[in-house]
Amino acid sequence: MKITVGVFFGGCSVEHEVSVISGLQAFAALDREKYLPVPVYQAKDGSFYTGEAFGNIESYRDTNALLKKATQVQLVREKGKVWLKKLSGFNKNLCALDVALPVYHGTGGEDGCFQGMLEQLKLPYAGCSVTASALGMDKYLMKGAFALAGVPCLDSLKISRSRYFSDPDGVCSRVEGRFGLPVIVKPCNLGSSVGIGKAKSIDSLKEKLEDAFLYTDNVLCEKCIENLTEINCSVLGDSDEMVASVCEQPLGAGEILSYADKYQKGGGSKGTKGAKTASAKGAESGMASLSRLVPAPLDEDMTKKVQETAKAAFETIGGEGIARIDLMIDGDSGELYVNEINTLPGSLSFYLWEAAGVSFSEVLDRLISLAFKRQRRRDALTVSFDSNLLQTAAIGGTKGAKGAKS
């Protein structure tokens, strides 16, 4: 009997479109001999829809037209199963889901909110838990966890919107005094390079901060590594067993990889030392369209160090499923730092596993297997304590119904 997999994507995030691309890549890669995949699109207003058309990228050329003929649904738990229930008409149950495959990017879907809803429904889901997802999304808390665990990362300063706009000159002076210039400015809880910039002067710093505050309430400033090499590595597994992928060196047109670099460009040239850059069809291929060197042109010792550091970062946040760890090498000092961990990476980093001989379908098999494994573990836990507390409890100081006193 096939396993019914709800593939969830879209969401209330500036990374909505990227999530659609990644979600459809996963939807297409699921083995139809094993799984019955159901596309579940979450619109930008938070509502959920399903239907055959949602599995086709062409349908999203005109989202308004797509939604007019779509079936709006909600998730409900009835009779021991989680159903997609039709909202209109007779509110009938459309299908029961055995497992969820979230492929969200950004706030609302990658930060633990959606995972929390699935846990309340007791629906097994692939990927990181609520806690790990929340840590992975908040770059400031993430860095704190890394620092406690001894995972190398750069020092940073967190700045709130209210603090900055109440004293922009004072905040900029504090940033310059701590790190000097230039500095990197980035939102605390976004990905896909949205709102990230390099500030080389005080005026530029104000400009970059105000741009970042368009997307978030909290912004990080950190030292800029001038002679920078970016390296990415994916990790797959859980606390019992985890493996690291091959490493990649992303290639951007500017000093910092932009949203356009990541999702709106393709390439097909050869890199150094025989490494090849990935090629794809631009935006429809998501992160797979980014020009990169795979494997990264690193020596054996540095490759191993990157992979071990990536696994340490994954373990630190309690990672499960798949993640991509973005690292930085300081070309002047030779030091390696973790920049961030992406708990639902673009394209689920399938291209890094394909380079190691593991197909996207095999990666998804592993993710779904891990989802069921975690649910079995949680089902074995004691979650209630039998007592007669409610039979004897009284709430003092309040009035009950119809004026009765407790």
C-alpha positions as a Markdown table, in Angstrom:
| # | Residue | x | y | z |
|---|---|---|---|---|
| 1 | Met | 0.0 | 0.0 | 0.0 |
| 2 | Lys | 1.4 | 3.4 | -1.0 |
| 3 | Ile | 2.2 | 6.1 | 1.6 |
| 4 | Thr | 0.2 | 9.3 | 1.2 |
| 5 | Val | 2.6 | 12.2 | 1.4 |
| 6 | Gly | 1.4 | 15.8 | 1.8 |
| 7 | Val | 4.0 | 18.1 | 0.2 |
| 8 | Phe | 3.5 | 21.5 | 1.7 |
| 9 | Phe | 5.0 | 24.7 | 0.2 |
| 10 | Gly | 4.4 | 28.4 | -0.5 |
| 11 | Gly | 3.6 | 30.1 | 2.8 |
| 12 | Cys | 3.6 | 33.6 | 4.3 |
| 13 | Ser | 7.2 | 34.6 | 3.6 |
| 14 | Val | 9.2 | 36.7 | 1.2 |
| 15 | Glu | 10.7 | 33.4 | 0.1 |
| 16 | His | 7.3 | 32.2 | -1.1 |
| 17 | Glu | 8.2 | 31.7 | -4.7 |
| 18 | Val | 11.4 | 29.9 | -3.9 |
| 19 | Ser | 9.4 | 27.5 | -1.7 |
| 20 | Val | 7.1 | 26.8 | -4.6 |
| 21 | Ile | 10.0 | 25.8 | -6.8 |
| 22 | Ser | 11.6 | 23.6 | -4.1 |
| 23 | Gly | 8.3 | 22.0 | -3.2 |
| 24 | Leu | 7.5 | 21.1 | -6.8 |
| 25 | Gln | 11.0 | 19.7 | -7.2 |
| 26 | Ala | 10.4 | 17.4 | -4.2 |
| 27 | Phe | 6.9 | 16.5 | -5.4 |
| 28 | Ala | 8.3 | 15.4 | -8.8 |
| 29 | Ala | 11.1 | 13.4 | -7.3 |
| 30 | Leu | 9.0 | 11.2 | -5.0 |
| 31 | Asp | 9.0 | 7.6 | -6.1 |
| 32 | Arg | 5.4 | 6.9 | -7.4 |
| 33 | Glu | 5.9 | 3.2 | -6.8 |
| 34 | Lys | 6.1 | 3.9 | -3.0 |
| 35 | Tyr | 4.3 | 7.1 | -2.5 |
| 36 | Leu | 1.1 | 8.9 | -3.4 |
| 37 | Pro | 2.2 | 12.6 | -3.3 |
| 38 | Val | -0.4 | 15.3 | -2.7 |
| 39 | Pro | 0.6 | 18.9 | -3.4 |
| 40 | Val | -0.6 | 21.3 | -0.7 |
| 41 | Tyr | 0.0 | 25.0 | -1.6 |
| 42 | Gln | -0.2 | 27.6 | 1.1 |
| 43 | Ala | -1.1 | 31.0 | -0.3 |
| 44 | Lys | 0.5 | 34.2 | 1.0 |
| 45 | Asp | -2.6 | 34.9 | 3.1 |
| 46 | Gly | -2.1 | 31.6 | 4.9 |
| 47 | Ser | -4.9 | 29.6 | 3.3 |
| 48 | Phe | -4.3 | 26.0 | 2.0 |
| 49 | Tyr | -5.2 | 24.6 | -1.4 |
| 50 | Thr | -4.8 | 21.4 | -3.2 |
| 51 | Gly | -5.6 | 19.9 | -6.6 |
| 52 | Glu | -3.8 | 18.3 | -9.5 |
| 53 | Ala | -2.8 | 21.7 | -11.1 |
| 54 | Phe | -0.7 | 22.6 | -8.0 |
| 55 | Gly | 1.8 | 20.0 | -9.0 |
| 56 | Asn | 2.6 | 21.8 | -12.3 |
| 57 | Ile | 5.0 | 24.8 | -12.3 |
| 58 | Glu | 3.1 | 26.3 | -15.3 |
| 59 | Ser | 0.0 | 26.7 | -13.2 |
| 60 | Tyr | 1.8 | 29.4 | -11.1 |
| 61 | Arg | 2.2 | 31.8 | -14.0 |
| 62 | Asp | -1.2 | 33.2 | -13.0 |
| 63 | Thr | -1.7 | 32.4 | -9.3 |
| 64 | Asn | -5.0 | 34.3 | -9.1 |
| 65 | Ala | -6.5 | 32.2 | -11.9 |
| 66 | Leu | -5.2 | 29.1 | -10.2 |
| 67 | Leu | -6.8 | 29.8 | -6.9 |
| 68 | Lys | -10.2 | 30.6 | -8.5 |
| 69 | Lys | -10.5 | 26.9 | -9.6 |
| 70 | Ala | -8.7 | 25.4 | -6.7 |
| 71 | Thr | -10.0 | 23.4 | -3.7 |
| 72 | Gln | -9.4 | 25.2 | -0.4 |
| 73 | Val | -8.7 | 22.8 | 2.4 |
| 74 | Gln | -7.8 | 22.6 | 6.1 |
| 75 | Leu | -6.0 | 20.0 | 8.2 |
| 76 | Val | -8.1 | 18.2 | 10.7 |
| 77 | Arg | -7.7 | 15.1 | 12.9 |
| 78 | Glu | -10.6 | 12.7 | 12.9 |
| 79 | Lys | -10.8 | 9.1 | 14.0 |
| 80 | Gly | -7.1 | 8.7 | 14.5 |
| 81 | Lys | -6.1 | 10.1 | 11.1 |
| 82 | Val | -5.1 | 13.6 | 9.8 |
| 83 | Trp | -7.3 | 14.6 | 6.8 |
| 84 | Leu | -7.3 | 17.3 | 4.2 |
| 85 | Lys | -10.9 | 18.5 | 4.5 |
| 86 | Lys | -12.6 | 20.5 | 1.8 |
| 87 | Leu | -13.8 | 23.8 | 3.2 |
| 88 | Ser | -16.6 | 24.5 | 0.8 |
| 89 | Gly | -19.7 | 22.4 | -0.1 |
| 90 | Phe | -20.2 | 19.5 | 2.2 |
| 91 | Asn | -16.8 | 19.9 | 4.0 |
| 92 | Lys | -15.9 | 16.3 | 3.0 |
| 93 | Asn | -12.6 | 14.7 | 3.8 |
| 94 | Leu | -10.5 | 14.5 | 0.6 |
| 95 | Cys | -7.7 | 12.2 | 1.7 |
| 96 | Ala | -5.9 | 11.1 | 4.8 |
| 97 | Leu | -2.2 | 12.0 | 5.0 |
| 98 | Asp | 0.3 | 9.5 | 6.4 |
| 99 | Val | 3.2 | 12.0 | 6.6 |
| 100 | Ala | 4.0 | 15.6 | 5.8 |
| 101 | Leu | 6.9 | 16.8 | 3.8 |
| 102 | Pro | 7.3 | 20.5 | 4.5 |
| 103 | Val | 9.3 | 22.4 | 1.9 |
| 104 | Tyr | 8.9 | 25.9 | 3.2 |
| 105 | His | 11.6 | 28.6 | 3.2 |
| 106 | Gly | 11.5 | 31.5 | 5.7 |
| 107 | Thr | 9.2 | 32.6 | 8.4 |
| 108 | Gly | 6.0 | 30.7 | 9.1 |
| 109 | Gly | 7.1 | 27.5 | 7.6 |
| 110 | Glu | 10.8 | 27.0 | 8.3 |
| 111 | Asp | 10.9 | 28.5 | 11.8 |
| 112 | Gly | 8.9 | 25.9 | 13.7 |
| 113 | Cys | 5.4 | 27.4 | 13.4 |
| 114 | Phe | 4.1 | 24.9 | 10.8 |
| 115 | Gln | 6.0 | 22.0 | 12.6 |
| 116 | Gly | 4.2 | 22.9 | 15.8 |
| 117 | Met | 0.8 | 22.6 | 14.1 |
| 118 | Leu | 1.8 | 19.2 | 12.8 |
| 119 | Glu | 2.9 | 18.1 | 16.2 |
| 120 | Gln | -0.5 | 19.1 | 17.6 |
| 121 | Leu | -2.2 | 17.0 | 14.9 |
| 122 | Lys | 0.2 | 14.1 | 15.6 |
| 123 | Leu | 1.1 | 13.9 | 12.0 |
| 124 | Pro | 4.6 | 12.6 | 11.3 |
| 125 | Tyr | 6.6 | 15.1 | 9.3 |
| 126 | Ala | 10.0 | 15.2 | 7.6 |
| 127 | Gly | 12.8 | 17.6 | 8.7 |
| 128 | Cys | 13.7 | 19.4 | 11.9 |
| 129 | Ser | 11.6 | 19.6 | 15.0 |
| 130 | Val | 10.0 | 22.8 | 16.3 |
| 131 | Thr | 13.0 | 23.7 | 18.5 |
| 132 | Ala | 15.6 | 22.9 | 15.9 |
| 133 | Ser | 13.7 | 24.8 | 13.3 |
| 134 | Ala | 13.3 | 27.9 | 15.5 |
| 135 | Leu | 17.0 | 27.8 | 16.4 |
| 136 | Gly | 17.9 | 27.5 | 12.7 |
| 137 | Met | 15.8 | 30.4 | 11.7 |
| 138 | Asp | 17.0 | 32.9 | 14.4 |
| 139 | Lys | 20.6 | 33.7 | 13.5 |
| 140 | Tyr | 21.3 | 35.3 | 16.8 |
| 141 | Leu | 20.1 | 32.4 | 18.9 |
| 142 | Met | 21.8 | 30.0 | 16.5 |
| 143 | Lys | 25.1 | 31.7 | 17.0 |
| 144 | Gly | 24.6 | 31.6 | 20.8 |
| 145 | Ala | 24.1 | 27.8 | 20.6 |
| 146 | Phe | 27.1 | 27.4 | 18.4 |
| 147 | Ala | 29.3 | 29.4 | 20.7 |
| 148 | Leu | 28.2 | 27.3 | 23.7 |
| 149 | Ala | 29.0 | 24.1 | 21.8 |
| 150 | Gly | 32.4 | 25.4 | 20.5 |
| 151 | Val | 31.3 | 25.5 | 16.9 |
| 152 | Pro | 33.2 | 28.4 | 15.3 |
| 153 | Cys | 31.2 | 31.4 | 14.2 |
| 154 | Leu | 31.7 | 35.2 | 14.0 |
| 155 | Asp | 30.8 | 37.6 | 16.7 |
| 156 | Ser | 27.6 | 39.6 | 16.0 |
| 157 | Leu | 25.5 | 42.5 | 17.3 |
| 158 | Lys | 21.7 | 42.3 | 17.4 |
| 159 | Ile | 19.9 | 45.5 | 16.7 |
| 160 | Ser | 16.1 | 46.0 | 17.1 |
| 161 | Arg | 14.0 | 48.2 | 14.9 |
| 162 | Ser | 13.0 | 50.4 | 17.8 |
| 163 | Arg | 16.5 | 50.9 | 19.1 |
| 164 | Tyr | 17.8 | 51.8 | 15.7 |
| 165 | Phe | 15.2 | 54.3 | 14.8 |
| 166 | Ser | 15.3 | 56.0 | 18.2 |
| 167 | Asp | 19.1 | 56.6 | 17.8 |
| 168 | Pro | 20.5 | 55.7 | 14.4 |
| 169 | Asp | 23.7 | 57.6 | 14.9 |
| 170 | Gly | 24.4 | 56.0 | 18.2 |
| 171 | Val | 23.6 | 52.5 | 16.9 |
| 172 | Cys | 25.9 | 53.0 | 13.9 |
| 173 | Ser | 28.7 | 54.4 | 16.1 |
| 174 | Arg | 28.4 | 51.3 | 18.3 |
| 175 | Val | 28.6 | 49.0 | 15.3 |
| 176 | Glu | 31.6 | 50.7 | 13.9 |
| 177 | Gly | 33.3 | 50.7 | 17.4 |
| 178 | Arg | 32.8 | 47.0 | 17.7 |
| 179 | Phe | 33.6 | 45.7 | 14.3 |
| 180 | Gly | 35.1 | 48.6 | 12.3 |
| 181 | Leu | 34.0 | 49.0 | 8.7 |
| 182 | Pro | 33.0 | 47.3 | 6.4 |
| 183 | Val | 30.4 | 45.2 | 8.2 |
| 184 | Ile | 27.8 | 42.7 | 7.0 |
| 185 | Val | 24.2 | 43.5 | 7.7 |
| 186 | Lys | 21.5 | 40.8 | 7.6 |
| 187 | Pro | 18.0 | 40.1 | 9.0 |
| 188 | Cys | 17.9 | 37.8 | 12.0 |
| 189 | Asn | 15.3 | 35.5 | 10.6 |
| 190 | Leu | 15.3 | 35.4 | 6.8 |
| 191 | Gly | 17.1 | 33.4 | 4.1 |
| 192 | Ser | 17.7 | 33.5 | 0.4 |
| 193 | Ser | 20.0 | 36.6 | 0.8 |
| 194 | Val | 16.9 | 38.8 | 1.3 |
| 195 | Gly | 17.9 | 42.1 | 3.0 |
| 196 | Ile | 21.6 | 41.2 | 3.3 |
| 197 | Gly | 24.2 | 43.9 | 2.4 |
| 198 | Lys | 27.8 | 45.0 | 2.9 |
| 199 | Ala | 28.2 | 48.5 | 4.5 |
| 200 | Lys | 31.5 | 50.3 | 3.8 |
| 201 | Ser | 30.7 | 53.6 | 5.4 |
| 202 | Ile | 28.3 | 55.1 | 8.0 |
| 203 | Asp | 25.9 | 56.3 | 5.4 |
| 204 | Ser | 26.0 | 52.9 | 3.7 |
| 205 | Leu | 25.4 | 51.2 | 7.1 |
| 206 | Lys | 22.3 | 53.3 | 7.7 |
| 207 | Glu | 21.1 | 52.4 | 4.2 |
| 208 | Lys | 21.6 | 48.7 | 4.7 |
| 209 | Leu | 20.0 | 48.7 | 8.1 |
| 210 | Glu | 16.9 | 50.5 | 6.9 |
| 211 | Asp | 16.7 | 48.1 | 4.0 |
| 212 | Ala | 16.9 | 45.0 | 6.3 |
| 213 | Phe | 14.3 | 46.5 | 8.6 |
| 214 | Leu | 11.8 | 46.4 | 5.7 |
| 215 | Tyr | 11.7 | 42.6 | 6.2 |
| 216 | Thr | 12.2 | 42.0 | 9.9 |
| 217 | Asp | 12.2 | 43.6 | 13.4 |
| 218 | Asn | 15.7 | 42.5 | 14.3 |
| 219 | Val | 19.0 | 42.7 | 12.4 |
| 220 | Leu | 22.5 | 41.4 | 12.9 |
| 221 | Cys | 25.7 | 43.2 | 12.2 |
| 222 | Glu | 29.0 | 41.2 | 12.1 |
| 223 | Lys | 32.6 | 41.6 | 11.0 |
| 224 | Cys | 33.1 | 41.4 | 7.2 |
| 225 | Ile | 35.6 | 38.9 | 6.0 |
| 226 | Glu | 37.3 | 40.7 | 3.1 |
| 227 | Asn | 39.1 | 37.7 | 1.6 |
| 228 | Leu | 36.1 | 35.3 | 1.7 |
| 229 | Thr | 35.5 | 31.9 | 0.3 |
| 230 | Glu | 32.0 | 30.6 | 0.8 |
| 231 | Ile | 31.5 | 26.8 | 1.2 |
| 232 | Asn | 28.3 | 24.9 | 1.6 |
| 233 | Cys | 27.8 | 21.4 | 2.9 |
| 234 | Ser | 24.6 | 19.4 | 3.5 |
| 235 | Val | 23.9 | 17.0 | 6.4 |
| 236 | Leu | 21.4 | 14.2 | 6.3 |
| 237 | Gly | 20.3 | 12.1 | 9.3 |
| 238 | Asp | 19.6 | 12.5 | 13.0 |
| 239 | Ser | 21.4 | 12.2 | 16.4 |
| 240 | Asp | 21.8 | 8.5 | 15.9 |
| 241 | Glu | 23.5 | 8.7 | 12.5 |
| 242 | Met | 24.3 | 11.6 | 10.2 |
| 243 | Val | 26.3 | 11.9 | 7.1 |
| 244 | Ala | 27.8 | 15.0 | 5.2 |
| 245 | Ser | 27.5 | 15.6 | 1.5 |
| 246 | Val | 30.2 | 16.7 | -0.9 |
| 247 | Cys | 31.1 | 20.4 | -0.5 |
| 248 | Glu | 30.3 | 23.2 | -2.9 |
| 249 | Gln | 31.7 | 26.6 | -3.5 |
| 250 | Pro | 28.9 | 28.9 | -4.8 |
| 251 | Leu | 29.9 | 31.5 | -7.3 |
| 252 | Gly | 28.2 | 34.9 | -7.3 |
| 253 | Ala | 28.5 | 38.0 | -9.5 |
| 254 | Gly | 29.0 | 40.3 | -6.5 |
| 255 | Glu | 30.8 | 40.3 | -3.1 |
| 256 | Ile | 27.7 | 38.6 | -1.4 |
| 257 | Leu | 25.5 | 36.1 | -3.1 |
| 258 | Ser | 22.2 | 37.9 | -3.9 |
| 259 | Tyr | 18.7 | 36.6 | -4.4 |
| 260 | Ala | 19.3 | 36.9 | -8.1 |
| 261 | Asp | 22.6 | 35.0 | -7.9 |
| 262 | Lys | 20.9 | 32.1 | -6.1 |
| 263 | Tyr | 17.7 | 31.8 | -8.1 |
| 264 | Gln | 17.7 | 33.7 | -11.3 |
| 265 | Lys | 20.9 | 32.6 | -13.0 |
| 266 | Gly | 22.2 | 29.4 | -14.5 |
| 267 | Gly | 25.6 | 28.3 | -15.6 |
| 268 | Gly | 27.5 | 25.6 | -17.3 |
| 269 | Ser | 31.2 | 26.3 | -17.2 |
| 270 | Lys | 34.0 | 24.4 | -15.8 |
| 271 | Gly | 35.6 | 25.6 | -12.6 |
| 272 | Thr | 39.1 | 25.3 | -11.3 |
| 273 | Lys | 40.8 | 22.0 | -10.7 |
| 274 | Gly | 38.4 | 20.2 | -13.0 |
| 275 | Ala | 35.4 | 20.9 | -10.8 |
| 276 | Lys | 32.2 | 21.6 | -12.7 |
| 277 | Thr | 29.6 | 24.3 | -12.2 |
| 278 | Ala | 26.0 | 23.2 | -12.0 |
| 279 | Ser | 23.7 | 24.2 | -14.8 |
| 280 | Ala | 19.9 | 24.4 | -14.8 |
| 281 | Lys | 16.9 | 26.4 | -16.1 |
| 282 | Gly | 17.2 | 29.5 | -14.0 |
| 283 | Ala | 14.4 | 30.2 | -11.6 |
| 284 | Glu | 12.5 | 27.0 | -12.2 |
| 285 | Ser | 15.5 | 25.0 | -10.9 |
| 286 | Gly | 15.7 | 27.0 | -7.6 |
| 287 | Met | 19.1 | 26.6 | -5.8 |
| 288 | Ala | 20.1 | 24.1 | -8.4 |
| 289 | Ser | 20.5 | 26.9 | -10.9 |
| 290 | Leu | 23.2 | 28.6 | -8.9 |
| 291 | Ser | 26.7 | 28.5 | -10.5 |
| 292 | Arg | 28.9 | 26.6 | -8.2 |
| 293 | Leu | 32.0 | 24.4 | -8.1 |
| 294 | Val | 31.1 | 20.9 | -7.1 |
| 295 | Pro | 33.1 | 19.5 | -5.4 |
| 296 | Ala | 34.6 | 22.6 | -3.9 |
| 297 | Pro | 38.3 | 23.0 | -4.8 |
| 298 | Leu | 39.5 | 22.3 | -1.2 |
| 299 | Asp | 42.3 | 20.0 | -0.1 |
| 300 | Glu | 41.5 | 16.8 | 1.7 |
| 301 | Asp | 42.1 | 18.2 | 5.2 |
| 302 | Met | 39.9 | 21.2 | 4.7 |
| 303 | Thr | 37.2 | 19.2 | 3.1 |
| 304 | Lys | 37.1 | 16.9 | 6.1 |
| 305 | Lys | 37.1 | 19.9 | 8.5 |
| 306 | Val | 34.2 | 21.5 | 6.7 |
| 307 | Gln | 32.2 | 18.3 | 6.8 |
| 308 | Glu | 32.9 | 17.7 | 10.5 |
| 309 | Thr | 32.1 | 21.3 | 11.4 |
| 310 | Ala | 28.8 | 21.0 | 9.4 |
| 311 | Lys | 27.8 | 17.9 | 11.3 |
| 312 | Ala | 28.7 | 19.6 | 14.6 |
| 313 | Ala | 26.4 | 22.5 | 13.7 |
| 314 | Phe | 23.6 | 20.1 | 12.8 |
| 315 | Glu | 24.0 | 18.2 | 16.0 |
| 316 | Thr | 24.1 | 21.4 | 18.1 |
| 317 | Ile | 20.7 | 22.5 | 17.1 |
| 318 | Gly | 19.3 | 19.0 | 17.3 |
| 319 | Gly | 18.9 | 18.7 | 13.6 |
| 320 | Glu | 16.8 | 15.9 | 12.0 |
| 321 | Gly | 16.2 | 15.2 | 8.3 |
| 322 | Ile | 18.3 | 17.4 | 6.1 |
| 323 | Ala | 20.0 | 20.8 | 6.4 |
| 324 | Arg | 22.5 | 22.9 | 4.5 |
| 325 | Ile | 25.3 | 24.5 | 6.5 |
| 326 | Asp | 26.8 | 27.6 | 5.0 |
| 327 | Leu | 30.4 | 28.2 | 6.0 |
| 328 | Met | 33.1 | 30.8 | 5.4 |
| 329 | Ile | 36.9 | 30.5 | 5.0 |
| 330 | Asp | 38.9 | 33.6 | 5.8 |
| 331 | Gly | 41.6 | 33.6 | 3.1 |
| 332 | Asp | 43.9 | 35.7 | 5.2 |
| 333 | Ser | 43.9 | 33.7 | 8.4 |
| 334 | Gly | 42.8 | 30.3 | 7.1 |
| 335 | Glu | 40.0 | 30.2 | 9.8 |
| 336 | Leu | 36.8 | 28.4 | 9.1 |
| 337 | Tyr | 33.5 | 29.7 | 10.5 |
| 338 | Val | 29.8 | 28.6 | 10.3 |
| 339 | Asn | 27.8 | 31.3 | 8.8 |
| 340 | Glu | 24.3 | 29.7 | 9.3 |
| 341 | Ile | 22.4 | 26.5 | 9.1 |
| 342 | Asn | 19.3 | 26.2 | 6.8 |
| 343 | Thr | 16.9 | 23.6 | 8.1 |
| 344 | Leu | 14.9 | 23.6 | 4.9 |
| 345 | Pro | 17.5 | 24.5 | 2.3 |
| 346 | Gly | 16.7 | 25.6 | -1.3 |
| 347 | Ser | 15.9 | 22.6 | -3.5 |
| 348 | Leu | 16.5 | 20.5 | -0.3 |
| 349 | Ser | 20.2 | 20.5 | -1.4 |
| 350 | Phe | 19.5 | 17.5 | -3.7 |
| 351 | Tyr | 22.3 | 18.6 | -6.0 |
| 352 | Leu | 24.9 | 18.1 | -3.3 |
| 353 | Trp | 23.7 | 14.5 | -2.8 |
| 354 | Glu | 23.5 | 13.7 | -6.5 |
| 355 | Ala | 27.1 | 14.7 | -6.7 |
| 356 | Ala | 27.8 | 12.0 | -4.2 |
| 357 | Gly | 25.8 | 9.4 | -6.1 |
| 358 | Val | 22.6 | 9.7 | -4.0 |
| 359 | Ser | 19.5 | 10.5 | -6.0 |
| 360 | Phe | 16.9 | 13.0 | -4.9 |
| 361 | Ser | 14.4 | 10.2 | -4.6 |
| 362 | Glu | 16.7 | 8.4 | -2.2 |
| 363 | Val | 17.1 | 11.5 | -0.1 |
| 364 | Leu | 13.3 | 11.8 | 0.1 |
| 365 | Asp | 13.1 | 8.2 | 1.1 |
| 366 | Arg | 15.5 | 8.8 | 4.0 |
| 367 | Leu | 13.6 | 12.0 | 5.1 |
| 368 | Ile | 10.3 | 10.1 | 5.2 |
| 369 | Ser | 11.9 | 7.2 | 7.1 |
| 370 | Leu | 13.3 | 9.6 | 9.6 |
| 371 | Ala | 9.9 | 11.2 | 10.0 |
| 372 | Phe | 8.2 | 7.9 | 10.9 |
| 373 | Lys | 11.2 | 7.0 | 13.2 |
| 374 | Arg | 10.7 | 10.2 | 15.2 |
| 375 | Gln | 7.0 | 9.7 | 15.5 |
| 376 | Arg | 7.5 | 6.1 | 16.8 |
| 377 | Arg | 9.9 | 7.5 | 19.4 |
| 378 | Arg | 7.4 | 10.2 | 20.5 |
| 379 | Asp | 4.5 | 7.8 | 20.6 |
| 380 | Ala | 6.5 | 5.7 | 23.1 |
| 381 | Leu | 6.8 | 8.6 | 25.5 |
| 382 | Thr | 4.4 | 9.2 | 28.5 |
| 383 | Val | 2.4 | 12.4 | 27.7 |
| 384 | Ser | -0.3 | 12.2 | 30.4 |
| 385 | Phe | -0.4 | 11.6 | 34.1 |
| 386 | Asp | -3.5 | 10.0 | 35.6 |
| 387 | Ser | -4.8 | 11.8 | 38.6 |
| 388 | Asn | -8.1 | 13.0 | 40.1 |
| 389 | Leu | -6.9 | 16.6 | 40.2 |
| 390 | Leu | -9.8 | 18.0 | 38.2 |
| 391 | Gln | -12.3 | 16.2 | 40.5 |
| 392 | Thr | -11.0 | 18.1 | 43.5 |
| 393 | Ala | -9.7 | 21.3 | 42.0 |
| 394 | Ala | -11.1 | 24.7 | 42.9 |
| 395 | Ile | -10.2 | 28.1 | 41.5 |
| 396 | Gly | -10.2 | 30.6 | 44.3 |
| 397 | Gly | -11.0 | 34.3 | 43.9 |
| 398 | Thr | -13.2 | 34.0 | 40.8 |
| 399 | Lys | -16.9 | 33.8 | 40.2 |
| 400 | Gly | -18.4 | 30.8 | 38.4 |
| 401 | Ala | -21.3 | 30.7 | 36.0 |
| 402 | Lys | -24.4 | 32.7 | 36.8 |
| 403 | Gly | -22.8 | 34.5 | 39.7 |
| 404 | Ala | -22.0 | 31.3 | 41.6 |
| 405 | Lys | -18.9 | 31.6 | 43.8 |
| 406 | Ser | -16.0 | 29.2 | 43.8 |
